[in-house]
């Protein structure tokens, strides 16, 4: 499956603090994503209850999918879409999406310094949220990095393959839901993350150098999607 070759490493975002394509002062997503509900407000409590119910009622099958969705890669994002992929490596596609994900990671590092929202599984209540087995994310819950990454992927893929935009949007939703089911994020984290990913994708596509590279890579992206 070509999706297996389209790997992006989120760890790379931790190794670079200077964007490749975007002017550091050119994009400010903080006003776009806003802030999460304050702790102990009715909105925050309602979000906690929703996550709690999702974790309590998740099936073994859905938990397995959610655990797989912890892999923050383009390969995993595409694995969740029913579509035929060409089984060959797409080098330029792989590199382009990895660079875009690094840009997003740098932007997210900046806005996460503004909040320190505890993750659902770390909050004590009458009943404690049970996280999915395996590694547990650290740092602020807001905004959701997985949701941001999924939205970034969907926007870029949708630009290359507009006929699949509906499938990409559905995958963004299921990818984000996995974070709720595992008790790793709140709904407002996902909303903020999606806005962040969409804004970074738009900023990249508006950057002439990135746009030129993207347009050159578009045929390969479509080939990777089996189009």
C-alpha positions as CSV (number, residue, x, y, z in Angstrom):
1,X,0.0,0.0,0.0
2,X,1.4,3.4,-1.0
3,X,0.0,4.8,2.3
4,X,2.7,2.9,4.1
5,X,5.3,4.9,2.3
6,X,3.8,8.2,3.1
7,X,5.2,8.4,6.6
8,X,5.7,11.7,8.4
9,X,7.6,12.0,11.7
10,X,6.0,14.4,14.2
11,X,9.2,14.2,16.2
12,X,10.9,16.2,13.5
13,X,8.9,19.2,14.6
14,X,10.6,19.1,18.0
15,X,14.0,19.3,16.3
16,X,13.4,22.5,14.4
17,X,12.2,25.9,15.6
18,X,12.5,27.8,12.4
19,X,9.9,27.2,9.6
20,X,10.9,26.0,6.2
21,X,8.3,27.8,4.1
22,X,6.4,30.2,6.3
23,X,7.6,33.6,7.7
24,X,7.6,33.1,11.5
25,X,5.5,36.3,11.9
26,X,3.2,35.6,8.9
27,X,0.8,33.3,10.6
28,X,-0.8,33.7,14.0
29,X,-3.4,31.1,14.7
30,X,-3.9,32.0,18.4
31,X,-6.8,34.5,17.6
32,X,-8.3,31.9,15.3
33,X,-8.4,28.9,17.7
34,X,-9.2,31.0,20.8
35,X,-8.9,29.4,24.3
36,X,-10.5,26.3,25.8
37,X,-13.4,26.6,28.3
38,X,-12.1,27.6,31.8
39,X,-11.9,24.8,34.3
40,X,-14.9,24.0,36.4
41,X,-17.2,25.9,34.1
42,X,-20.4,24.2,32.8
43,X,-18.9,24.0,29.4
44,X,-15.7,22.3,30.7
45,X,-17.8,19.9,32.8
46,X,-20.0,19.0,29.9
47,X,-16.9,18.2,27.8
48,X,-15.5,16.0,30.5
49,X,-18.8,14.1,30.8
50,X,-18.9,13.5,27.0
51,X,-15.3,12.1,27.0
52,X,-16.0,10.0,30.0
53,X,-19.1,8.4,28.4
54,X,-17.1,7.7,25.2
55,X,-14.4,6.0,27.1
56,X,-16.8,3.9,29.2
57,X,-18.8,2.7,26.2
58,X,-16.1,2.1,23.6
59,X,-16.0,-1.3,22.1
60,X,-12.8,-3.4,21.8
61,X,-12.9,-3.0,18.1
62,X,-13.2,0.8,18.3
63,X,-10.5,0.9,20.9
64,X,-8.2,-1.0,18.6
65,X,-8.8,1.5,15.9
66,X,-8.2,4.4,18.3
67,X,-4.9,2.9,19.4
68,X,-3.8,2.6,15.8
69,X,-4.8,6.2,15.3
70,X,-2.3,7.3,17.9
71,X,0.2,7.1,15.0
72,X,0.4,10.6,13.8
73,X,1.3,9.9,10.2
74,X,-0.1,10.3,6.7
75,X,0.1,6.6,6.3
76,X,-2.3,6.0,9.2
77,X,-4.6,8.8,8.1
78,X,-4.9,7.2,4.7
79,X,-5.4,3.7,6.2
80,X,-8.7,4.9,7.6
81,X,-10.1,5.8,4.2
82,X,-11.7,3.2,2.0
83,X,-9.8,3.8,-1.2
84,X,-7.4,2.0,-3.4
85,X,-3.7,3.0,-3.1
86,X,-0.9,2.3,-5.5
87,X,1.8,0.1,-3.9
88,X,4.8,2.1,-4.7
89,X,6.9,4.8,-2.9
90,X,6.1,8.4,-3.8
91,X,9.2,10.2,-2.7
92,X,8.3,13.8,-3.4
93,X,4.8,13.4,-1.8
94,X,6.4,11.9,1.2
95,X,8.9,14.8,1.6
96,X,6.4,17.5,0.9
97,X,3.9,16.3,3.5
98,X,6.7,15.8,6.0
99,X,7.8,19.3,5.6
100,X,4.2,20.6,5.9
101,X,3.8,18.7,9.1
102,X,7.0,20.2,10.5
103,X,5.6,23.7,9.7
104,X,2.4,22.8,11.6
105,X,4.4,21.4,14.6
106,X,6.3,24.6,14.9
107,X,3.1,26.7,14.9
108,X,1.5,24.5,17.5
109,X,4.5,24.8,19.8
110,X,3.9,28.5,19.8
111,X,0.2,28.4,20.8
112,X,0.6,25.6,23.3
113,X,2.7,27.9,25.4
114,X,-0.4,29.9,25.9
115,X,-2.4,27.1,27.6
116,X,-1.8,24.3,30.1
117,X,-5.0,22.3,29.9
118,X,-4.9,19.0,31.7
119,X,-5.9,16.0,29.6
120,X,-9.1,14.2,30.5
121,X,-7.4,11.0,31.8
122,X,-5.4,13.1,34.3
123,X,-8.5,14.8,35.8
124,X,-10.0,13.3,38.9
125,X,-13.8,13.3,39.1
126,X,-16.5,11.0,40.6
127,X,-15.4,8.5,37.9
128,X,-12.0,8.7,36.3
129,X,-11.5,8.6,32.5
130,X,-9.7,5.4,31.5
131,X,-7.2,6.0,28.8
132,X,-6.4,3.6,26.0
133,X,-3.6,1.1,26.7
134,X,-0.1,2.2,25.6
135,X,1.7,5.5,25.7
136,X,0.0,8.5,27.1
137,X,0.5,12.0,25.6
138,X,2.0,14.7,27.7
139,X,1.8,18.5,27.6
140,X,-1.3,20.7,27.1
141,X,-4.4,19.1,25.8
142,X,-5.2,22.2,23.8
143,X,-5.1,22.3,20.8
144,X,-5.2,18.7,19.6
145,X,-2.1,18.0,17.5
146,X,-3.6,14.9,15.9
147,X,-6.7,16.8,14.8
148,X,-4.5,19.6,13.5
149,X,-2.4,17.1,11.5
150,X,-5.5,15.4,10.1
151,X,-6.9,18.7,9.0
152,X,-3.6,19.7,7.4
153,X,-3.5,16.4,5.5
154,X,-7.1,16.7,4.4
155,X,-6.7,20.2,3.1
156,X,-3.5,19.4,1.1
157,X,-4.9,16.1,-0.2
158,X,-8.2,17.7,-1.0
159,X,-6.4,20.3,-3.1
160,X,-4.8,17.6,-5.1
161,X,-7.8,15.3,-5.2
162,X,-11.0,17.4,-4.8
163,X,-13.2,14.4,-5.7
164,X,-12.1,12.8,-2.4
165,X,-12.6,15.8,-0.2
166,X,-15.7,14.2,1.5
167,X,-13.8,11.1,2.4
168,X,-10.9,13.2,3.8
169,X,-13.4,15.2,5.9
170,X,-14.9,12.0,7.3
171,X,-11.5,10.7,8.1
172,X,-10.6,13.9,10.0
173,X,-13.7,13.3,12.1
174,X,-12.9,9.7,12.9
175,X,-9.3,10.4,13.6
176,X,-10.3,13.1,16.1
177,X,-12.9,11.0,17.7
178,X,-10.2,8.4,18.4
179,X,-8.6,11.0,20.7
180,X,-11.8,11.4,22.6
181,X,-12.4,7.6,22.9
182,X,-8.9,7.2,24.3
183,X,-9.5,10.0,26.8
184,X,-6.6,12.1,25.4
185,X,-8.6,15.2,24.4
186,X,-11.7,17.2,24.7
187,X,-14.1,18.2,21.9
188,X,-12.9,21.8,21.9
189,X,-9.3,20.6,21.6
190,X,-10.3,18.9,18.3
191,X,-12.1,22.0,17.0
192,X,-9.1,24.2,17.8
193,X,-6.7,21.7,16.2
194,X,-8.7,21.4,13.0
195,X,-8.7,25.2,12.7
196,X,-5.0,25.3,13.2
197,X,-4.4,22.6,10.6
198,X,-6.6,24.3,8.1
199,X,-5.0,27.7,8.6
200,X,-1.5,26.3,8.2
201,X,-2.5,24.4,5.1
202,X,-4.0,27.6,3.6
203,X,-0.9,29.6,4.5
204,X,1.3,27.1,2.9
205,X,-0.7,26.9,-0.3
206,X,-0.7,30.7,-0.5
207,X,3.1,30.7,-0.3
208,X,4.4,30.9,-3.9
209,X,7.4,28.6,-3.3
210,X,5.4,25.9,-1.5
211,X,2.6,26.2,-4.1
212,X,5.0,25.7,-6.9
213,X,6.4,22.6,-5.2
214,X,2.9,21.4,-4.5
215,X,1.7,21.8,-8.1
216,X,4.8,19.9,-9.3
217,X,4.0,17.1,-6.9
218,X,0.2,17.0,-7.5
219,X,0.4,14.2,-10.2
220,X,2.4,12.0,-7.8
221,X,-0.1,12.7,-5.0
222,X,-2.9,11.6,-7.2
223,X,-1.0,8.5,-8.3
224,X,-0.4,7.6,-4.7
225,X,-4.2,7.8,-4.2
226,X,-4.8,5.5,-7.1
227,X,-6.2,8.3,-9.3
